[in-house]
């Protein structure tokens, strides 16, 4: 899972890290550490959508994940359309000259930052 954070003014998103989703207990432990360390006010979860805007099978898995997560943490959560964030992240990393092996490690965090930036821009 890609993790991104915004600045204190909620204007600029930046990639933070990648946390493996499995085992879930390890993911949850690290997420809780980050929530505490950064005093997180909202968790934004990328919601996969088809290009026509409809919801597919992947969105069902995300909804299930969000339901389980909601039972484990107290920070409010919101879903946000993640269409094309991985494509954009791949492009940004390629244009930045990131090597293929390192790109695989960073693409999820970069996609999370793109998702978060989209959300922050919608607030302006």
C-alpha positions, 0 to 999 in steps of 0.5 A: 500500500502506498502511503502519502502525506500532506503538508500542514497547510493541506496544500502539497502531497508527497509520497511517504512509503510503501507498506506491504498489505500482507500480513495485515497485522504488520500493515496495521501496526505500521499504519498505526505508528504513522497515524500517531507519529504524524497526527493524521486527521483523515485516511484517504483510500483510493477507490478503483473505478472503471474508465466509465466511472462504474465500480468493478470487482476491485472496488468491492475488495477496497470496500471490504478492506476499508470496512476491516480497517474501520474496525481497527482504527479511529481516524476518519476515512474517505474513499477517492477516485484513483483512476490513472494514478498508477499510470501517472506515477509511472510517468513521473518516475520515468521522467525523473530517471528512476531506474526500473527496479527502484520504480517498482518500489516507489510507484505505489507511494507516488500514486498515493501522493497523486491521489492525495494531491487530487483530493487536496486540489478539490478542497481549494 
